[in-house]
Amino acid sequence: MPIKIFAAIVAIALLLAFTIPVVVKLKGIALGAVILIGIAMMLVDLWQSLQSKDD
């Protein structure tokens, strides 16, 4: 379980590091909304995978 949590933190950090500079530079509201939806979907998937007992 600690490895899954560490991987989740790394995945979140990498996604944010990749997408935030694009949104800040382009200042697109629609682009920001799409990226926020993507981040929300990632967090839901991450939560579900951490709750599963497949280990």
ZADO-1210 file (C-alpha; in nm, 4 decimals, padded with zeros to 6 digits):
<atoms>
<atom x="00.0000" y="00.0000" z="00.0000" code="MET" pos="1"/>
<atom x="00.2742" y="00.2577" z="00.0699" code="PRO" pos="2"/>
<atom x="00.4110" y="00.2011" z="-00.2799" code="ILE" pos="3"/>
<atom x="00.0676" y="00.2718" z="-00.4294" code="LYS" pos="4"/>
<atom x="00.0380" y="00.5938" z="-00.2296" code="ILE" pos="5"/>
<atom x="00.3865" y="00.7055" z="-00.3314" code="PHE" pos="6"/>
<atom x="00.3099" y="00.6298" z="-00.6965" code="ALA" pos="7"/>
<atom x="-00.0151" y="00.8247" z="-00.6667" code="ALA" pos="8"/>
<atom x="00.1639" y="01.1293" z="-00.5272" code="ILE" pos="9"/>
<atom x="00.4236" y="01.1143" z="-00.8040" code="VAL" pos="10"/>
<atom x="00.1500" y="01.0796" z="-01.0692" code="ALA" pos="11"/>
<atom x="-00.0392" y="01.3810" z="-00.9355" code="ILE" pos="12"/>
<atom x="00.2768" y="01.5914" z="-00.9190" code="ALA" pos="13"/>
<atom x="00.3793" y="01.4984" z="-01.2734" code="LEU" pos="14"/>
<atom x="00.0343" y="01.5725" z="-01.4161" code="LEU" pos="15"/>
<atom x="00.0202" y="01.9106" z="-01.2442" code="LEU" pos="16"/>
<atom x="00.3761" y="01.9955" z="-01.3490" code="ALA" pos="17"/>
<atom x="00.2890" y="01.9120" z="-01.7093" code="PHE" pos="18"/>
<atom x="-00.0453" y="02.0897" z="-01.7360" code="THR" pos="19"/>
<atom x="-00.0247" y="02.4013" z="-01.5181" code="ILE" pos="20"/>
<atom x="00.2419" y="02.5811" z="-01.7264" code="PRO" pos="21"/>
<atom x="00.0315" y="02.5319" z="-02.0392" code="VAL" pos="22"/>
<atom x="-00.2785" y="02.6807" z="-01.8746" code="VAL" pos="23"/>
<atom x="-00.0831" y="02.9720" z="-01.7267" code="VAL" pos="24"/>
<atom x="00.0876" y="03.0560" z="-02.0559" code="LYS" pos="25"/>
<atom x="-00.2203" y="03.0240" z="-02.2782" code="LEU" pos="26"/>
<atom x="-00.4707" y="03.1649" z="-02.0251" code="LYS" pos="27"/>
<atom x="-00.7520" y="02.9708" z="-02.1858" code="GLY" pos="28"/>
<atom x="-01.0607" y="02.9264" z="-01.9703" code="ILE" pos="29"/>
<atom x="-01.1874" y="02.6360" z="-02.1797" code="ALA" pos="30"/>
<atom x="-00.8467" y="02.4676" z="-02.1674" code="LEU" pos="31"/>
<atom x="-00.8357" y="02.5132" z="-01.7910" code="GLY" pos="32"/>
<atom x="-01.1804" y="02.3580" z="-01.7579" code="ALA" pos="33"/>
<atom x="-01.0803" y="02.0562" z="-01.9662" code="VAL" pos="34"/>
<atom x="-00.7641" y="02.0085" z="-01.7625" code="ILE" pos="35"/>
<atom x="-00.9593" y="02.0364" z="-01.4345" code="LEU" pos="36"/>
<atom x="-01.2014" y="01.7708" z="-01.5574" code="ILE" pos="37"/>
<atom x="-00.9039" y="01.5495" z="-01.6467" code="GLY" pos="38"/>
<atom x="-00.7477" y="01.5994" z="-01.3044" code="ILE" pos="39"/>
<atom x="-01.0797" y="01.5206" z="-01.1350" code="ALA" pos="40"/>
<atom x="-01.1122" y="01.2010" z="-01.3397" code="MET" pos="41"/>
<atom x="-00.7573" y="01.1033" z="-01.2462" code="MET" pos="42"/>
<atom x="-00.8256" y="01.1614" z="-00.8765" code="LEU" pos="43"/>
<atom x="-01.1439" y="00.9511" z="-00.8864" code="VAL" pos="44"/>
<atom x="-00.9605" y="00.6679" z="-01.0605" code="ASP" pos="45"/>
<atom x="-00.6762" y="00.6966" z="-00.8117" code="LEU" pos="46"/>
<atom x="-00.9179" y="00.6832" z="-00.5177" code="TRP" pos="47"/>
<atom x="-01.0865" y="00.3748" z="-00.6594" code="GLN" pos="48"/>
<atom x="-00.7566" y="00.1976" z="-00.7187" code="SER" pos="49"/>
<atom x="-00.6368" y="00.2752" z="-00.3657" code="LEU" pos="50"/>
<atom x="-00.9622" y="00.1394" z="-00.2218" code="GLN" pos="51"/>
<atom x="-00.9457" y="-00.1880" z="-00.4156" code="SER" pos="52"/>
<atom x="-00.8186" y="-00.5000" z="-00.2404" code="LYS" pos="53"/>
<atom x="-00.6512" y="-00.6527" z="-00.5481" code="ASP" pos="54"/>
<atom x="-00.3076" y="-00.6679" z="-00.3868" code="ASP" pos="55"/>
</atoms>
